Amino acid sequence: MKEIILSSLLIAQLFTANVFADTELKTDDVFVTATRTPILKNNVIADVTTISSEDIERAGSSSLPELLQRQPGIEISNLGGAGKVSTLSIRGTSSTHSIVLIDGMRVGAATSGFSAIEHIPLSQIEKIEILRGPASSLYGQDAIGGVIQIFTKKGMDGFKPYVGIGYGSYNTSNFQSGIRGGNNQTTYAINFAAMNTDGFSAFVPNPNKTIANLANLDKDGYKNYSLSSFLNHKINQDYEIDLQYFLSKGKNKFDQQFANFTPFVDFKNETKQVSYAVNLKGQINNAWQSSIKIGQSTDKYLDKQKFNLITNLQDSSLVDLYKTTQNQFAWQNNIKLNKGSLTLLYDFLEQKIKTTDLYEKTQRTNHGLMIGYGVIEDKHNFQTNIRKDFNSAYDDAITGNIGYAYSISPNWTVSSSYGTAFVSPSFNFLYSLADDFALGNPNLKPEKSKNIEASIRYKDDDGSLNLTIFQNRINDFIIYTIPDDPGLRTSTQNLNKAEIQGLTISGDQFFGHLQIKGSVTAQSAKNEDTDKYLPRRATALGNLNLNYYIGYWNIGIEETFSDKRFDDKENTVKLSGYALTNIVTDYKINDKVKLNLRLNNVFDKDYSLAAEGTSGFKYQTPGRSLFTNLRYDF
């Protein structure tokens, strides 16, 4: 890796240009993630969503999982409130089937295959781009379901400090402050945030587990502080350099079913996420842009209730460590042709784990080569990519995507696309040797998918309407089965095929001061071998927002709903459907002061997003809760 970094720095003196998150890419009209190049969102063929800075401010004290839960085609599983493990499913795919990027950098744990979205504060985020559908031809492994890219706050002209405070139910408090500034040559930003909540008991009491109830009925609080910074310097009119940094640290209490056997253990953990990178970029000539980005991300998880095997008591001096380090490098060239543009990409990913558990292997590498071509000519829009990945843990993989859109009129567009993708099995699935009931299977193959979809879209000055129908077939689907005999390395196997079919309708429309915005997704996500529904996938889900804008006021009602789901692959543990209503009010006191009031779960709906196996424990979610946020821009 050192040799690659050194040679890359030398090459970067000649070849530089940006492909990721830059200050000029903050408007909602520009989208980056769907092609790895900034293009007008109206020219994106794929099924995408932008969450703007205004949407994020209106979210108030919401968490990132709660905000994503209100987006088209996304389902969230949460294990008991703020800071608890939260996984996402995009269009019925698994929680390990999507990539999360922070300013172009992969984040997540290679052990579990999850990205810890619950520890990424909204206060650090400027914009979120969501790409639904296969994206391995752009980003390599793990992109069967899609990509979520988070852009942190960047610099701007002038000197603009800000500060914000908030307080609400469950003794939840938050604080944020920062400085964003610069001039036409150098811009900078540094942003700090902290939050603390007492929380609530993560588990619903179970009458059959008396001792576990006693241990689990305490409040499960969460603390987090975070820091992000960004520096951009224009060397001259053609060359510039970016430096970026992100940090999130959390302390968390949680519940689990094994409290029945360990009733006096206080379950808690500590987490740390770090991401940093340097991006060198420039305009080589009128037709050629080039970029080199080098960085590293770290995901660290510490279990703080490890047992002393000699005394058989909890020992706070002992911890379970799970740490993933991802070294990343990307060299991209964007070339304008007489018709269309060409994208050439080489990227490198090195994943290393360090744990107190035993793993057969602790490191793997991946090299990827991608060629992409796009052209917009009159009413025609064509985009295609092909990529080959060379991985040290499995056979080479080739993925591709081809999409075409046709503008029937200035307002109506139809499109269709076909793409393939794959997911590399996590280290837990492949190499774990710590648990006799969940030993890794080194013979696992990557999961592979073939996705086809079609869309029809309408857009005018007052609103938009999108309809997308999709079908995603996943081969070598990985599934876990409790082994009959502990010690066998076949608890995870490529036994199944999964098929996901669905339809998403989304849109927004203004009627004077009133905006109506929403989406509904109908889907069938099944294991083809057993004809059972995949766990935690609803057959119908959606949201509806009513926003009324008048003067300095913005008053809104949010409705989020989901049909019933099954928590297990046998479809025996049912999670009931739910409908949540939130009320949010924004008031601009003056040009510098803004007030946000949010009442979540107005009707105090009792529902769960996940259960603990077949034990009968269900994870709780927040009840009716009120939050107030005040922000001052100097």
GUROMAR-382732 format. One record per residue (C-alpha): residue in three letters; x, y, z. Coordinates in steps of 0.02 Angstrom, whole numbers. Layout:
REM residues N
<"ALA", <X, Y, Z>> ...
REM end
This chain:
REM residues 634
<"MET", <0, 0, 0>> <"LYS", <144, 120, 40>> <"GLU", <216, 98, -135>> <"ILE", <47, 135, -212>> <"ILE", <24, 292, -108>> <"LEU", <198, 359, -147>> <"SER", <183, 329, -334>> <"SER", <8, 403, -332>> <"LEU", <71, 564, -254>> <"LEU", <199, 581, -392>> <"ILE", <71, 548, -528>> <"ALA", <-46, 673, -445>> <"GLN", <72, 814, -488>> <"LEU", <19, 788, -668>> <"PHE", <-155, 712, -663>> <"THR", <-285, 791, -549>> <"ALA", <-473, 825, -546>> <"ASN", <-617, 793, -429>> <"VAL", <-743, 652, -441>> <"PHE", <-819, 662, -269>> <"ALA", <-896, 792, -156>> <"ASP", <-848, 972, -192>> <"THR", <-918, 1140, -145>> <"GLU", <-986, 1167, -321>> <"LEU", <-1088, 1006, -308>> <"LYS", <-1202, 1059, -168>> <"THR", <-1354, 1113, -266>> <"ASP", <-1500, 994, -284>> <"ASP", <-1488, 1009, -472>> <"VAL", <-1322, 915, -479>> <"PHE", <-1300, 729, -442>> <"VAL", <-1133, 639, -426>> <"THR", <-1160, 464, -358>> <"ALA", <-1253, 387, -507>> <"THR", <-1108, 410, -629>> <"ARG", <-960, 462, -518>> <"THR", <-961, 626, -615>> <"PRO", <-1065, 783, -581>> <"ILE", <-1214, 790, -699>> <"LEU", <-1384, 873, -693>> <"LYS", <-1503, 769, -589>> <"ASN", <-1631, 779, -730>> <"ASN", <-1507, 685, -841>> <"VAL", <-1483, 539, -720>> <"ILE", <-1557, 378, -790>> <"ALA", <-1549, 282, -626>> <"ASP", <-1679, 289, -486>> <"VAL", <-1611, 423, -368>> <"THR", <-1660, 539, -225>> <"THR", <-1577, 695, -155>> <"ILE", <-1598, 746, 27>> <"SER", <-1560, 932, 32>> <"SER", <-1488, 1039, 171>> <"GLU", <-1664, 1110, 199>> <"ASP", <-1732, 933, 222>> <"ILE", <-1593, 896, 347>> <"GLU", <-1627, 1055, 447>> <"ARG", <-1813, 1013, 454>> <"ALA", <-1768, 841, 523>> <"GLY", <-1714, 930, 683>> <"SER", <-1663, 804, 816>> <"SER", <-1699, 654, 705>> <"SER", <-1562, 527, 675>> <"LEU", <-1493, 479, 505>> <"PRO", <-1586, 311, 509>> <"GLU", <-1750, 401, 547>> <"LEU", <-1722, 521, 401>> <"LEU", <-1679, 380, 281>> <"GLN", <-1833, 284, 338>> <"ARG", <-1938, 423, 262>> <"GLN", <-1860, 402, 88>> <"PRO", <-1932, 301, -58>> <"GLY", <-1896, 114, -54>> <"ILE", <-1792, 115, 106>> <"GLU", <-1828, 9, 261>> <"ILE", <-1736, 27, 426>> <"SER", <-1711, -101, 564>> <"ASN", <-1665, -24, 731>> <"LEU", <-1619, -117, 891>> <"GLY", <-1692, 2, 1020>> <"GLY", <-1670, 188, 991>> <"ALA", <-1530, 315, 968>> <"GLY", <-1357, 241, 946>> <"LYS", <-1419, 62, 932>> <"VAL", <-1375, -46, 782>> <"SER", <-1473, 14, 630>> <"THR", <-1469, -74, 463>> <"LEU", <-1550, -22, 300>> <"SER", <-1630, -112, 155>> <"ILE", <-1644, -28, -15>> <"ARG", <-1782, -98, -125>> <"GLY", <-1793, -262, -28>> <"THR", <-1607, -306, -31>> <"SER", <-1507, -357, 123>> <"SER", <-1422, -241, 247>> <"THR", <-1252, -297, 177>> <"HIS", <-1304, -257, -3>> <"SER", <-1274, -68, -2>> <"ILE", <-1123, 47, 8>> <"VAL", <-1116, 200, 121>> <"LEU", <-994, 337, 72>> <"ILE", <-941, 492, 167>> <"ASP", <-873, 617, 41>> <"GLY", <-825, 474, -74>> <"MET", <-746, 364, 61>> <"ARG", <-815, 193, 104>> <"VAL", <-862, 174, 287>> <"GLY", <-916, 19, 381>> <"ALA", <-860, -142, 465>> <"ALA", <-786, -281, 359>> <"THR", <-823, -404, 501>> <"SER", <-1013, -384, 495>> <"GLY", <-1031, -302, 325>> <"PHE", <-1135, -160, 402>> <"SER", <-1110, 27, 397>> <"ALA", <-1144, 109, 566>> <"ILE", <-1265, 242, 502>> <"GLU", <-1331, 265, 680>> <"HIS", <-1169, 355, 727>> <"ILE", <-1168, 483, 585>> <"PRO", <-1249, 643, 652>> <"LEU", <-1362, 744, 537>> <"SER", <-1281, 903, 603>> <"GLN", <-1123, 861, 504>> <"ILE", <-1215, 832, 339>> <"GLU", <-1243, 955, 197>> <"LYS", <-1327, 839, 73>> <"ILE", <-1367, 654, 44>> <"GLU", <-1379, 565, -123>> <"ILE", <-1468, 398, -136>> <"LEU", <-1442, 284, -286>> <"ARG", <-1561, 136, -294>> <"GLY", <-1514, -15, -398>> <"PRO", <-1353, -108, -444>> <"ALA", <-1195, -2, -437>> <"SER", <-1051, -128, -436>> <"SER", <-1002, -72, -611>> <"LEU", <-961, 96, -531>> <"TYR", <-906, 53, -354>> <"GLY", <-862, -131, -353>> <"GLN", <-912, -253, -216>> <"ASP", <-1064, -234, -103>> <"ALA", <-1178, -130, -216>> <"ILE", <-1323, -246, -258>> <"GLY", <-1453, -132, -175>> <"GLY", <-1377, 38, -206>> <"VAL", <-1265, 175, -137>> <"ILE", <-1295, 310, -7>> <"GLN", <-1170, 452, -16>> <"ILE", <-1159, 579, 125>> <"PHE", <-1082, 750, 91>> <"THR", <-1020, 841, 246>> <"LYS", <-1026, 1030, 264>> <"LYS", <-899, 1123, 158>> <"GLY", <-826, 1298, 154>> <"MET", <-899, 1452, 70>> <"ASP", <-853, 1633, 36>> <"GLY", <-844, 1748, 186>> <"PHE", <-837, 1707, 371>> <"LYS", <-995, 1623, 434>> <"PRO", <-995, 1548, 609>> <"TYR", <-1151, 1462, 675>> <"VAL", <-1212, 1383, 836>> <"GLY", <-1363, 1276, 877>> <"ILE", <-1440, 1197, 1031>> <"GLY", <-1584, 1078, 1057>> <"TYR", <-1679, 987, 1194>> <"GLY", <-1821, 862, 1199>> <"SER", <-1900, 703, 1264>> <"TYR", <-1796, 567, 1349>> <"ASN", <-1687, 708, 1417>> <"THR", <-1610, 724, 1244>> <"SER", <-1494, 872, 1217>> <"ASN", <-1386, 921, 1070>> <"PHE", <-1262, 1056, 1028>> <"GLN", <-1181, 1104, 864>> <"SER", <-1063, 1241, 810>> <"GLY", <-943, 1278, 671>> <"ILE", <-860, 1401, 555>> <"ARG", <-876, 1401, 366>> <"GLY", <-778, 1528, 267>> <"GLY", <-649, 1570, 136>> <"ASN", <-619, 1669, -22>> <"ASN", <-606, 1634, -209>> <"GLN", <-441, 1541, -182>> <"THR", <-464, 1447, -18>> <"THR", <-620, 1387, 72>> <"TYR", <-630, 1296, 237>> <"ALA", <-752, 1224, 363>> <"ILE", <-743, 1148, 535>> <"ASN", <-898, 1080, 619>> <"PHE", <-924, 1008, 794>> <"ALA", <-1077, 923, 868>> <"ALA", <-1124, 832, 1028>> <"MET", <-1282, 744, 1086>> <"ASN", <-1338, 652, 1242>> <"THR", <-1497, 556, 1280>> <"ASP", <-1557, 451, 1425>> <"GLY", <-1653, 343, 1301>> <"PHE", <-1775, 208, 1353>> <"SER", <-1771, 19, 1379>> <"ALA", <-1725, -56, 1211>> <"PHE", <-1824, -217, 1241>> <"VAL", <-2012, -240, 1258>> <"PRO", <-2036, -339, 1421>> <"ASN", <-2064, -524, 1393>> <"PRO", <-2175, -612, 1523>> <"ASN", <-2082, -777, 1495>> <"LYS", <-1911, -704, 1535>> <"THR", <-1926, -634, 1710>> <"ILE", <-1742, -616, 1753>> <"ALA", <-1701, -541, 1584>> <"ASN", <-1841, -415, 1609>> <"LEU", <-1760, -355, 1770>> <"ALA", <-1593, -330, 1684>> <"ASN", <-1664, -253, 1526>> <"LEU", <-1789, -129, 1596>> <"ASP", <-1658, 4, 1630>> <"LYS", <-1642, 155, 1517>> <"ASP", <-1522, 129, 1372>> <"GLY", <-1439, 296, 1345>> <"TYR", <-1321, 359, 1210>> <"LYS", <-1188, 493, 1196>> <"ASN", <-1101, 551, 1038>> <"TYR", <-983, 687, 985>> <"SER", <-924, 718, 809>> <"LEU", <-807, 828, 709>> <"SER", <-788, 861, 524>> <"SER", <-673, 977, 429>> <"PHE", <-640, 1020, 249>> <"LEU", <-508, 1125, 160>> <"ASN", <-503, 1169, -24>> <"HIS", <-362, 1268, -102>> <"LYS", <-353, 1320, -284>> <"ILE", <-172, 1312, -337>> <"ASN", <-215, 1402, -499>> <"GLN", <-363, 1410, -618>> <"ASP", <-340, 1227, -667>> <"TYR", <-274, 1137, -513>> <"GLU", <-336, 1121, -335>> <"ILE", <-323, 1011, -181>> <"ASP", <-451, 953, -52>> <"LEU", <-419, 889, 124>> <"GLN", <-563, 808, 220>> <"TYR", <-587, 733, 393>> <"PHE", <-732, 654, 487>> <"LEU", <-740, 586, 665>> <"SER", <-884, 514, 766>> <"LYS", <-867, 437, 940>> <"GLY", <-1008, 360, 1038>> <"LYS", <-1048, 278, 1205>> <"ASN", <-1200, 167, 1208>> <"LYS", <-1303, 56, 1324>> <"PHE", <-1407, -84, 1252>> <"ASP", <-1513, -238, 1293>> <"GLN", <-1506, -417, 1232>> <"GLN", <-1593, -583, 1260>> <"PHE", <-1444, -663, 1348>> <"ALA", <-1478, -555, 1500>> <"ASN", <-1583, -704, 1559>> <"PHE", <-1418, -797, 1586>> <"THR", <-1319, -644, 1642>> <"PRO", <-1446, -538, 1737>> <"PHE", <-1321, -422, 1821>> <"VAL", <-1221, -373, 1667>> <"ASP", <-1235, -192, 1611>> <"PHE", <-1224, -208, 1422>> <"LYS", <-1132, -62, 1342>> <"ASN", <-1012, -22, 1202>> <"GLU", <-904, 115, 1130>> <"THR", <-886, 159, 946>> <"LYS", <-771, 264, 841>> <"GLN", <-780, 307, 656>> <"VAL", <-642, 402, 568>> <"SER", <-624, 448, 386>> <"TYR", <-494, 560, 304>> <"ALA", <-429, 588, 128>> <"VAL", <-332, 702, 11>> <"ASN", <-399, 737, -162>> <"LEU", <-289, 812, -298>> <"LYS", <-380, 871, -453>> <"GLY", <-358, 974, -607>> <"GLN", <-403, 1014, -787>> <"ILE", <-267, 939, -897>> <"ASN", <-338, 1020, -1054>> <"ASN", <-507, 1071, -1123>> <"ALA", <-562, 891, -1143>> <"TRP", <-474, 800, -1001>> <"GLN", <-504, 806, -814>> <"SER", <-412, 693, -694>> <"SER", <-419, 656, -508>> <"ILE", <-324, 559, -379>> <"LYS", <-396, 526, -207>> <"ILE", <-306, 437, -65>> <"GLY", <-382, 405, 105>> <"GLN", <-424, 289, 248>> <"SER", <-578, 249, 351>> <"THR", <-587, 159, 518>> <"ASP", <-734, 78, 606>> <"LYS", <-699, 29, 787>> <"TYR", <-818, -60, 905>> <"LEU", <-782, -105, 1087>> <"ASP", <-895, -219, 1190>> <"LYS", <-871, -164, 1370>> <"GLN", <-947, -311, 1468>> <"LYS", <-825, -451, 1435>> <"PHE", <-819, -592, 1564>> <"ASN", <-669, -648, 1663>> <"LEU", <-668, -835, 1630>> <"ILE", <-579, -867, 1795>> <"THR", <-697, -772, 1911>> <"ASN", <-851, -791, 1796>> <"LEU", <-890, -608, 1830>> <"GLN", <-897, -455, 1721>> <"ASP", <-727, -371, 1712>> <"SER", <-727, -190, 1651>> <"SER", <-540, -202, 1615>> <"LEU", <-575, -328, 1477>> <"VAL", <-654, -281, 1310>> <"ASP", <-701, -362, 1146>> <"LEU", <-624, -266, 1002>> <"TYR", <-684, -263, 820>> <"LYS", <-589, -141, 712>> <"THR", <-594, -121, 523>> <"THR", <-470, -15, 426>> <"GLN", <-502, 22, 242>> <"ASN", <-361, 99, 139>> <"GLN", <-431, 174, -19>> <"PHE", <-362, 246, -179>> <"ALA", <-449, 306, -338>> <"TRP", <-381, 377, -500>> <"GLN", <-515, 439, -618>> <"ASN", <-506, 522, -788>> <"ASN", <-654, 607, -872>> <"ILE", <-631, 639, -1058>> <"LYS", <-749, 739, -1168>> <"LEU", <-775, 666, -1341>> <"ASN", <-855, 739, -1496>> <"LYS", <-1011, 648, -1440>> <"GLY", <-1028, 608, -1257>> <"SER", <-895, 580, -1126>> <"LEU", <-783, 438, -1070>> <"THR", <-739, 392, -890>> <"LEU", <-586, 286, -849>> <"LEU", <-561, 230, -668>> <"TYR", <-439, 127, -568>> <"ASP", <-472, 104, -383>> <"PHE", <-394, 3, -244>> <"LEU", <-470, -57, -80>> <"GLU", <-376, -142, 61>> <"GLN", <-480, -206, 208>> <"LYS", <-395, -257, 370>> <"ILE", <-474, -312, 533>> <"LYS", <-406, -317, 709>> <"THR", <-508, -409, 840>> <"THR", <-497, -501, 1005>> <"ASP", <-593, -644, 923>> <"LEU", <-510, -775, 814>> <"TYR", <-519, -758, 625>> <"GLU", <-439, -868, 494>> <"LYS", <-390, -717, 388>> <"THR", <-382, -534, 435>> <"GLN", <-345, -446, 270>> <"ARG", <-400, -440, 88>> <"THR", <-372, -324, -60>> <"ASN", <-470, -275, -215>> <"HIS", <-414, -191, -376>> <"GLY", <-547, -122, -493>> <"LEU", <-543, -58, -673>> <"MET", <-695, 33, -745>> <"ILE", <-741, 109, -912>> <"GLY", <-896, 215, -928>> <"TYR", <-975, 305, -1074>> <"GLY", <-1120, 426, -1079>> <"VAL", <-1200, 533, -1212>> <"ILE", <-1349, 650, -1218>> <"GLU", <-1402, 690, -1396>> <"ASP", <-1564, 780, -1433>> <"LYS", <-1700, 674, -1347>> <"HIS", <-1586, 525, -1316>> <"ASN", <-1487, 488, -1157>> <"PHE", <-1372, 336, -1151>> <"GLN", <-1258, 277, -1009>> <"THR", <-1156, 119, -992>> <"ASN", <-1017, 54, -878>> <"ILE", <-914, -104, -869>> <"ARG", <-796, -150, -729>> <"LYS", <-680, -291, -680>> <"ASP", <-629, -325, -500>> <"PHE", <-477, -426, -447>> <"ASN", <-498, -484, -267>> <"SER", <-379, -583, -158>> <"ALA", <-523, -680, -77>> <"TYR", <-624, -741, -226>> <"ASP", <-625, -757, -416>> <"ASP", <-619, -605, -528>> <"ALA", <-787, -521, -554>> <"ILE", <-854, -428, -706>> <"THR", <-1006, -315, -686>> <"GLY", <-1093, -196, -803>> <"ASN", <-1238, -77, -823>> <"ILE", <-1328, -7, -975>> <"GLY", <-1465, 123, -971>> <"TYR", <-1564, 223, -1097>> <"ALA", <-1688, 366, -1078>> <"TYR", <-1796, 452, -1207>> <"SER", <-1880, 622, -1186>> <"ILE", <-2055, 606, -1255>> <"SER", <-2082, 792, -1224>> <"PRO", <-2002, 929, -1117>> <"ASN", <-2098, 859, -968>> <"TRP", <-2107, 670, -997>> <"THR", <-1962, 545, -1000>> <"VAL", <-1959, 356, -1010>> <"SER", <-1806, 252, -967>> <"SER", <-1746, 75, -941>> <"SER", <-1586, -4, -875>> <"TYR", <-1504, -171, -842>> <"GLY", <-1362, -201, -721>> <"THR", <-1264, -335, -631>> <"ALA", <-1185, -324, -459>> <"PHE", <-1103, -430, -324>> <"VAL", <-1071, -431, -137>> <"SER", <-913, -498, -59>> <"PRO", <-954, -604, 96>> <"SER", <-907, -521, 261>> <"PHE", <-761, -581, 367>> <"ASN", <-888, -652, 491>> <"PHE", <-966, -759, 355>> <"LEU", <-798, -815, 285>> <"TYR", <-668, -824, 422>> <"SER", <-742, -813, 598>> <"LEU", <-683, -953, 715>> <"ALA", <-746, -885, 881>> <"ASP", <-923, -954, 890>> <"ASP", <-956, -1141, 864>> <"PHE", <-1134, -1098, 811>> <"ALA", <-1079, -970, 680>> <"LEU", <-913, -1026, 609>> <"GLY", <-857, -942, 450>> <"ASN", <-868, -1037, 286>> <"PRO", <-714, -999, 178>> <"ASN", <-796, -1083, 29>> <"LEU", <-935, -954, 14>> <"LYS", <-955, -872, -156>> <"PRO", <-998, -689, -180>> <"GLU", <-1183, -652, -199>> <"LYS", <-1222, -600, -379>> <"SER", <-1372, -506, -446>> <"LYS", <-1456, -461, -610>> <"ASN", <-1573, -311, -603>> <"ILE", <-1689, -241, -736>> <"GLU", <-1800, -88, -715>> <"ALA", <-1902, 38, -811>> <"SER", <-1964, 212, -766>> <"ILE", <-2080, 347, -827>> <"ARG", <-2054, 523, -758>> <"TYR", <-2144, 689, -766>> <"LYS", <-2074, 857, -711>> <"ASP", <-2129, 1039, -722>> <"ASP", <-2098, 1198, -623>> <"ASP", <-2221, 1149, -486>> <"GLY", <-2184, 966, -458>> <"SER", <-2133, 795, -519>> <"LEU", <-2196, 616, -531>> <"ASN", <-2089, 458, -547>> <"LEU", <-2143, 278, -573>> <"THR", <-2011, 141, -570>> <"ILE", <-2039, -46, -587>> <"PHE", <-1895, -164, -547>> <"GLN", <-1845, -347, -537>> <"ASN", <-1686, -404, -450>> <"ARG", <-1629, -586, -450>> <"ILE", <-1490, -632, -327>> <"ASN", <-1394, -794, -351>> <"ASP", <-1286, -880, -219>> <"PHE", <-1389, -790, -88>> <"ILE", <-1304, -810, 81>> <"ILE", <-1412, -872, 223>> <"TYR", <-1374, -923, 403>> <"THR", <-1443, -1083, 479>> <"ILE", <-1412, -1141, 658>> <"PRO", <-1308, -1301, 637>> <"ASP", <-1369, -1467, 707>> <"ASP", <-1193, -1503, 766>> <"PRO", <-1091, -1356, 833>> <"GLY", <-920, -1343, 755>> <"LEU", <-973, -1367, 573>> <"ARG", <-918, -1232, 452>> <"THR", <-1081, -1235, 355>> <"SER", <-1192, -1122, 461>> <"THR", <-1180, -995, 319>> <"GLN", <-1204, -1064, 143>> <"ASN", <-1240, -1010, -36>> <"LEU", <-1400, -1110, -35>> <"ASN", <-1530, -989, -95>> <"LYS", <-1590, -883, -237>> <"ALA", <-1687, -726, -198>> <"GLU", <-1803, -631, -312>> <"ILE", <-1862, -454, -277>> <"GLN", <-1998, -375, -381>> <"GLY", <-2074, -206, -348>> <"LEU", <-2146, -40, -398>> <"THR", <-2108, 132, -326>> <"ILE", <-2211, 288, -358>> <"SER", <-2145, 453, -291>> <"GLY", <-2184, 635, -324>> <"ASP", <-2213, 810, -261>> <"GLN", <-2329, 951, -311>> <"PHE", <-2359, 1131, -256>> <"PHE", <-2535, 1202, -243>> <"GLY", <-2502, 1383, -198>> <"HIS", <-2422, 1381, -25>> <"LEU", <-2456, 1195, 1>> <"GLN", <-2334, 1059, -52>> <"ILE", <-2384, 876, -59>> <"LYS", <-2239, 755, -67>> <"GLY", <-2230, 567, -45>> <"SER", <-2194, 393, -108>> <"VAL", <-2261, 216, -99>> <"THR", <-2168, 54, -135>> <"ALA", <-2251, -114, -164>> <"GLN", <-2128, -258, -166>> <"SER", <-2109, -446, -151>> <"ALA", <-1940, -501, -81>> <"LYS", <-1935, -690, -70>> <"ASN", <-1818, -837, -48>> <"GLU", <-1854, -935, -208>> <"ASP", <-1802, -1102, -131>> <"THR", <-1930, -1092, 10>> <"ASP", <-2054, -964, -59>> <"LYS", <-2037, -872, 108>> <"TYR", <-2020, -685, 127>> <"LEU", <-1847, -618, 166>> <"PRO", <-1834, -555, 347>> <"ARG", <-1888, -378, 389>> <"ARG", <-1955, -337, 214>> <"ALA", <-2129, -265, 204>> <"THR", <-2240, -293, 52>> <"ALA", <-2291, -109, 56>> <"LEU", <-2210, 46, 130>> <"GLY", <-2211, 232, 99>> <"ASN", <-2225, 409, 162>> <"LEU", <-2330, 566, 138>> <"ASN", <-2279, 744, 182>> <"LEU", <-2391, 898, 184>> <"ASN", <-2294, 1060, 197>> <"TYR", <-2374, 1232, 208>> <"TYR", <-2261, 1382, 177>> <"ILE", <-2319, 1556, 228>> <"GLY", <-2209, 1703, 273>> <"TYR", <-2078, 1650, 399>> <"TRP", <-2174, 1492, 443>> <"ASN", <-2161, 1316, 374>> <"ILE", <-2284, 1192, 450>> <"GLY", <-2280, 1010, 400>> <"ILE", <-2360, 841, 434>> <"GLU", <-2258, 683, 399>> <"GLU", <-2337, 512, 382>> <"THR", <-2230, 355, 371>> <"PHE", <-2309, 184, 352>> <"SER", <-2261, 2, 328>> <"ASP", <-2353, -162, 309>> <"LYS", <-2315, -311, 422>> <"ARG", <-2148, -401, 406>> <"PHE", <-2070, -562, 469>> <"ASP", <-1914, -553, 576>> <"ASP", <-1851, -728, 533>> <"LYS", <-1821, -828, 375>> <"GLU", <-1953, -958, 427>> <"ASN", <-2085, -820, 433>> <"THR", <-2142, -866, 609>> <"VAL", <-2096, -708, 706>> <"LYS", <-2209, -568, 645>> <"LEU", <-2177, -382, 659>> <"SER", <-2340, -288, 645>> <"GLY", <-2368, -148, 521>> <"TYR", <-2369, 32, 580>> <"ALA", <-2412, 210, 530>> <"LEU", <-2319, 354, 612>> <"THR", <-2371, 536, 612>> <"ASN", <-2249, 679, 646>> <"ILE", <-2282, 866, 653>> <"VAL", <-2141, 987, 617>> <"THR", <-2137, 1177, 623>> <"ASP", <-1999, 1293, 566>> <"TYR", <-2001, 1478, 609>> <"LYS", <-1876, 1604, 547>> <"ILE", <-1869, 1729, 691>> <"ASN", <-1754, 1843, 591>> <"ASP", <-1616, 1829, 462>> <"LYS", <-1501, 1747, 589>> <"VAL", <-1611, 1647, 706>> <"LYS", <-1714, 1492, 661>> <"LEU", <-1826, 1389, 773>> <"ASN", <-1874, 1208, 740>> <"LEU", <-2010, 1115, 836>> <"ARG", <-2040, 930, 804>> <"LEU", <-2171, 814, 880>> <"ASN", <-2135, 635, 829>> <"ASN", <-2255, 487, 840>> <"VAL", <-2401, 602, 879>> <"PHE", <-2521, 458, 918>> <"ASP", <-2393, 365, 1025>> <"LYS", <-2393, 213, 910>> <"ASP", <-2319, 55, 989>> <"TYR", <-2218, -37, 856>> <"SER", <-2054, -130, 829>> <"LEU", <-1929, -129, 686>> <"ALA", <-1838, -288, 742>> <"ALA", <-1850, -435, 861>> <"GLU", <-1722, -547, 946>> <"GLY", <-1737, -710, 851>> <"THR", <-1879, -822, 913>> <"SER", <-1856, -774, 1096>> <"GLY", <-2008, -660, 1099>> <"PHE", <-1908, -502, 1138>> <"LYS", <-1950, -357, 1024>> <"TYR", <-1847, -199, 1014>> <"GLN", <-1938, -42, 1066>> <"THR", <-1949, 120, 969>> <"PRO", <-1978, 299, 1029>> <"GLY", <-2152, 345, 1088>> <"ARG", <-2228, 517, 1074>> <"SER", <-2082, 638, 1089>> <"LEU", <-2058, 826, 1073>> <"PHE", <-1897, 914, 1022>> <"THR", <-1848, 1097, 1005>> <"ASN", <-1697, 1161, 909>> <"LEU", <-1632, 1339, 897>> <"ARG", <-1497, 1393, 773>> <"TYR", <-1403, 1557, 759>> <"ASP", <-1302, 1605, 605>> <"PHE", <-1182, 1747, 640>> 
REM end
